[in-house]
Each structure stands twice: as C-alpha cells, then as structure tokens.
Amino acid sequence: MIQEIYPDTFENHYEPLEAAPESPLLLFRDERLLARYDEESQELVFPACREFGQTAAVYLFAVGETHYFLAAEDTDAPAGYEWYTMQDVRRQRRRSNTGIFIAFTAYHLWKWYESSKFCGACGEKTDFDRAERAKVCPRCKNRIYPRINPAVIVGVTNGDRLLLTRYRVGYGYNALVAGFTEIGETLEETVRREVMEEVGLKVKNIRYYKSQPWGIASDLLAGFYCDVDGDDTIRRDDGELRYAAWVPREEIELQPTDISLTNEMMRMFRDGKVGEKKQ
C-alpha cells in the first residue's frame, strides 16, 4: 500500500526547522505539484531549495534522513520541472512507493495550510505555532490542527463471493463499499450504514482488517470485512454507484496499481486469505 516505503522510514514529528539549500521543496499550485519524473529510476524528483533561490519554507516531514519542506504558493517555479495532478502521480510507473507517498502526504498538509490561513472563529490571520503542527489565532487564541477525515472501506462477503462496486463518477476501476464516518458514529456503525445506503444490505460479523492514510482526500481509511446478513439482493444507490455485484473469488479484477487499501482487501479475498467468518 501507499504507506509501505521500506527500507525508507517516515517521521512526522513537527519541528520549526529551517530548510537547507539541498532540502527538497514541494510547491503546489492549482491542485498540481511541481516535480520531475525520472524514467530511469522511475521516481519523482522534487526541486531543491537552492533551485528556487531561497530557503523560506514550512517544514513538512522527514523520509529517512531527508527533510521535506512546503513552498509558498506564489513562489516562482524553477525550470526543468512539470506540474502534475495527484492522479498523474498515481498513474506513474514506480520502483517504490516513496515518491507517491511523499506527494500525497505533502498534498494533505498543503490543503490544510491553505484552508487554515484565517481563523474560523473570528477571521483573523493565523500564525504558525512553533511547538506543534498547529495554526493559532493571535486574537482569540483559537487553535487549528490538521484535518483528518475518518472513513471506512468495506469488504462485504457472501460465501466465496465479494461485493464489488464502481463509482458513478471519478475512479473507474473496481472498488468496495466506502464512506465517511458521521458525527457520533463508531466505525462499525459507519460500516452498517454505508453498506445499507449504497447497496441496501444488512451485514454481520464486522471485523477490522487494516488502516491506511490517504492524503489526497485528507482521509484515514479503516478497512473492515463483514458478512451479508440474510437477503443478499443488491439494491444499488444509482446516484452513488454505476455497478455493484457479487463476484466469485476467481473472477475478481484488481485495480491497475497496488497502492490502495481497497485493492489489497480485494486481493486478499481473491487469494483465499480472508473470507466469510465461520459461525
């Protein structure tokens, strides 16, 4: 999955560090990231601070021994790089997940920094906190932390069949039932509600599988398997989905890349490593 970057390591502890001339500087503009794709290494390359002619930047995180920084949106872009959407980044061939993980996680933080420039309580321009990753209002002292949206991915099983879906708009490949957790819900209650809303099914034996950060939607995804409970007639929400069907293990078609929790859950079921819970 996208966060699996071994032997690299990810360190998100916040410090008010100063960028060095060789520090990679990530610049976003109009939902696009400035980078260069190296065909030989099959990796994304990000410009260094020295290529911008300045080192004023916000510290993001470290991968291995390298510290990554965020450039202001009005920073002039150096030559030799291109603008990539996150979908462009997702489609690239790659030797490891490190570049795409850096891009997605930096995008997550960029979106938060962009939306927290002003205090939502009084409208004052916010300041950076130097002790932790937060924005602070100098007038009313409101503190704003990075937004993380909890959501579920649900593998609904029916014997040797898995419920596969495809969205009405957007991503066109096979997926699973998914949705955001609402106020006052547990994750398990989100599973029940989303399955009922999207495909009209009751479920039982809800069991946690694994989690995944998904920076392009500011999500933290929690994967669950569960079994259909009773009537297995699919009643699809046509406003949300264009396809929903029970698919036998051997007929499951995976997504073209292996970075998503959804794809891993489909593969695990296809390969017989998970299945319906025995009573």
N, C-alpha and C positions, 0 to 999 in steps of 0.2 A: 504494500500500500504506500501511499504518498509519503508517509512519515518514516518509512523504513529506509534509512540512509546509511546504514552500516557500510564501511567502518567509520564514516563521519558521525559526529555527535552534535546534538542541538542543545544550546544553552540559552534560555530566555530570561535569565536573571537581569533585571534592569539596572544599569549604572549610567550616570551622566557622562559618558566617555566622549573624548574629542577624537574626531577622525584623523587618521594619518594620511599622508599623500597616497599610499598604496591601498588604502581601505576601499572596498567596493561600495559604490554609491548607487542606490536604486532610485530612479526617477520615474514617476508615474505622471501621465497627462492624458486626460480624456479617456480614462479607463484602460490606458495602454502603458506598457512597461518598456523602457529603453534598454536594449540588450543586443547581443550578437550571438548567433547560433554557429558554433564551430562544428563543421561537418566531420572533421577527422576524429575529434574526441566525443562527438555527439553530446555536447554540454552547452548550456547557456553561459555566456561570458558577460559580466557586468562591468561597466566602466569604473575606473578608479578615480578617487577624488582629484588626483593631480590632473586628470584629463579635463576636468571642469574648471581648473584654475582656481579652486577654492576648496576649503575643508569644513565649511559651516554646514552641519548636518545633524540629524537626530539619530541617536543610537537605536538600532532595532534588536539585534540578537547576534549570537556567535554560532558558527558552524565550524567545529574543530577549533583551530587557532585563529580563524579569520573572523573579524568583527565587521558586520554589515550595517550600513547607515542609510537613512532616508533623506533624499534631497528635497528642497522646497520645489513646489510645482512650477514656479516661474523661473527656475534655473535654466540657463542656456544649455542645450544638449550638444555634446561633442560630436564630431564627425566619425563615421565608421560604424555606426550602430543603427538599429532599426526599432520601430515601435511595434510591439506585439500585444495582442489581446490575450487574456488568460486562456481563451480557447485555442489560440495559436500555440501557446506554450504547452497546453495539454496534448496537442496533436503531434508534437515533435518526437522523432525517434530519439532515444536517450540511452546512455550506457548505465546511468544510475538515476535515482530519484532526487538527488541532492539539489540540482538546479531548479526543478519544478517545485520542490518543497520550499526552497528559498523564495521563489517568485510568489507562490500562493500565500505564504505566511507574511511576507512583506506587504502584499496587497491587502490582506486583512488589517494590518496595522495602519497602512496608508488611509484606508477608508475610514477608520476610527479617528485618526488625526484630523482628517478633512471635516468630519461631522462634529468634532468637539472643539472647534476654534472659538466658539462662543458659548457662554453659559446658557443652558436651557431654562434656568430658573429666573435670571434677571437680564440676560442678554449681553452682559459684559464680556469682553475678550478674555479668554482664559490664558493662564500661564502654565508652563511645564513645572511639575513637581520634580525635585531633584533627588528625593529619597525613594520613590517608587514610580512605576509607569502609571501616571495619572495626570489629568489636567485639573487645575484648580482655579476657581473664580476668585480674583482678588477683592471683589466687592462683597459677595455674600458667602464666600468660603465653600461653595458647593464643589464637591469632588466628583470627577467623571473618570470612570475606569473603562478599559477596552470592552467593547460589546462582544459577547459570545452567545450565540443562539443555540440552545439545546434542541436536538431533533433526533428522530428515530428512523432506522432502516429496518424493515420487517420482512423476514423470510417466512411466509405462510406455507406450511407443508400439508400435504394430503396424501398420506402413504408415500409412494415413490414419485409423487408429483410436487412441483414447486409452483407457486403463483408468480408468474412474470407479468410485468406491466411495461407500457411505453407511454411517455407523457404526450399530452395533446400538442404542446408546443415545446421548443427547446431541444434538449438532448434526445437524439433519435434512436438510441440503442436500448436493448433490454434493460429493465430496472426492476426494483422491488417496491412494494408499498413504502411510502416515506412521508414524513410530515413533521412540523414543528410542535414542540411542547407548549401548551397553553398555560396561562396563569392558574395556579392551584392544582395542576396535574402532576402525578408521578409519571415516570417514563413508561411504566406498564400500562397506565391508563391512556397515555398517548397512543400506544400500540393498539389497544382495543378500539379507540375512537377512530384513528386513521384508517384502520382496516375496514371498519363499518362504513365510514364516509366514502372511501374510494371504491370499494368492491362489494359492500353490503354483506359481509360475512362476520359471524361470531368466531372468536378464537379462544383457545385454552392452552394450558401448559406453556406460558410465556417464559422464556429463558434467555438470559443475557449471553451475548457472544463476544463482542469486542467493540472498542470505540475508535474514533478517528477524527482528527482536526480537518476541517475543510474550509480553508481560508477564503476562497473566492465567494463564499456566501456567509462568512463570519460564523460558521457552524461548528459545533461539536456534535458529531454523529455517534449515536449509540445503536449498535446492531443487536437485534433480537430475532430468535426463531420462535415460532409458535405453531400450533396445530389448528386446523379448521375444527370448529365445534358444531356438529350437526349438519344441516343443509349446506352443501357445497356449491349451490347455484350462484354464479357471479352476477352481481348487479352493479355494473360499472358506472362510475360517475363520468359521463361523457364530457363534462366541462373540464375535467382534470386529466383524463386518460383517453388515448385513442385505441388502446389494446390492453386486454387483461385475460389471461388464460392459464389453466393448469397444464404444466409442461412436464413430461416424463424426464427423469434424470438424463438419459442418454440423448435427449433432443435439446437440451439447454444450450443456447448460443450465448457465449460470453461477450462482454464489451471488448472493443479493439485494444484497450490498454488495461494494465493491471494495477492502476493506482488507487482505485476506489474500494471502499468497504463493501459496497453493493456487489462489485464484481467478485471479490473474494468470497462473499457469502454464497453467491450463485455457484462458484467453482467448488466450494466445499460440499455443497449439496450434490452437485453433479457427480463428484468423485466418491460419493458414499461416505464422506467423513462426518456428516451430520444428517439427521433425519428426524422423522416423527418420533416423539417421546413415547416409549413403551409404557403402557398402563400397568 
